[in-house]
């Protein structure tokens, strides 16, 4: 990408080939000390990049997706579906 983020709204059928893992997150992660959640970063070998998570469950799912040979990409909170 060129470094400029562009908001795009298309029907799901038209967005099928969009690389959602490169999308800008719709909100930031919460890193509050003492918070109930467990936020952090997981380095996904398949993506070659770190992916944010906000709970143990999200982290565990990232690990499973990273090791699944059928997964084409992983994105963390990147978009809204309406």
Wavefront OBJ file of the C-alpha trace (Angstrom):
o trace
v 0.000 0.000 0.000
v 1.078 3.562 -0.507
v 0.811 4.487 3.175
v -2.454 6.384 2.662
v -5.516 4.778 4.189
v -8.713 4.936 2.204
v -12.132 4.032 3.574
v -13.969 1.834 1.119
v -17.528 0.581 1.243
v -18.426 -2.190 -1.180
v -20.793 -5.152 -1.188
v -19.172 -8.230 0.354
v -19.169 -10.052 -2.992
v -17.061 -7.250 -4.519
v -14.646 -7.103 -1.582
v -13.846 -10.810 -1.724
v -10.315 -10.317 -3.099
v -9.449 -7.425 -0.743
v -6.466 -8.111 1.538
v -8.099 -7.331 4.873
v -4.902 -8.094 6.788
v -3.472 -4.850 5.363
v -6.449 -2.730 6.425
v -6.141 -0.048 9.082
v -7.875 -1.137 12.316
v -11.177 0.621 12.955
v -10.057 1.259 16.539
v -6.910 0.973 18.592
v -6.045 -1.651 21.169
v -6.609 -1.106 24.895
v -3.447 -1.384 26.958
v -4.760 -0.238 30.352
v -2.754 -1.501 33.316
v -4.954 -3.640 35.516
v -7.559 -4.137 32.794
v -9.509 -7.403 32.707
v -8.372 -8.214 29.189
v -5.053 -9.649 28.134
v -3.801 -7.459 25.289
v -0.608 -8.039 23.394
v 1.063 -8.831 20.087
v 1.534 -12.219 18.445
v 4.169 -12.601 15.728
v 2.494 -14.617 12.983
v 5.097 -16.454 10.929
v 2.604 -16.926 8.079
v 1.986 -13.162 7.877
v 5.548 -12.096 8.634
v 4.181 -9.464 10.988
v 2.816 -8.935 14.496
v -0.937 -9.089 15.001
v -2.660 -7.504 17.982
v -5.033 -9.326 20.306
v -7.080 -8.301 23.341
v -7.803 -11.581 25.091
v -6.409 -15.049 25.726
v -9.046 -16.425 23.361
v -8.004 -14.105 20.523
v -4.357 -15.015 21.083
v -5.113 -18.739 21.038
v -7.116 -18.367 17.825
v -4.252 -16.443 16.223
v -1.877 -19.283 17.059
v -4.247 -21.841 15.511
v -4.808 -19.744 12.387
v -1.074 -19.124 11.996
v -0.425 -22.870 11.938
v -3.287 -23.766 9.578
v -1.983 -24.270 6.008
v -5.437 -23.464 4.557
v -5.509 -19.930 6.027
v -4.590 -17.260 3.461
v -4.319 -14.318 5.886
v -5.186 -13.082 9.364
v -6.479 -9.646 10.301
v -7.109 -8.135 13.709
v -10.127 -5.822 14.037
v -9.576 -4.263 10.649
v -13.037 -3.596 9.338
v -16.746 -3.358 9.908
v -19.225 -5.521 8.069
v -22.613 -3.865 7.610
l 1 2 3 4 5 6 7 8 9 10 11 12 13 14 15 16 17 18 19 20 21 22 23 24 25 26 27 28 29 30 31 32 33 34 35 36 37 38 39 40 41 42 43 44 45 46 47 48 49 50 51 52 53 54 55 56 57 58 59 60 61 62 63 64 65 66 67 68 69 70 71 72 73 74 75 76 77 78 79 80 81 82
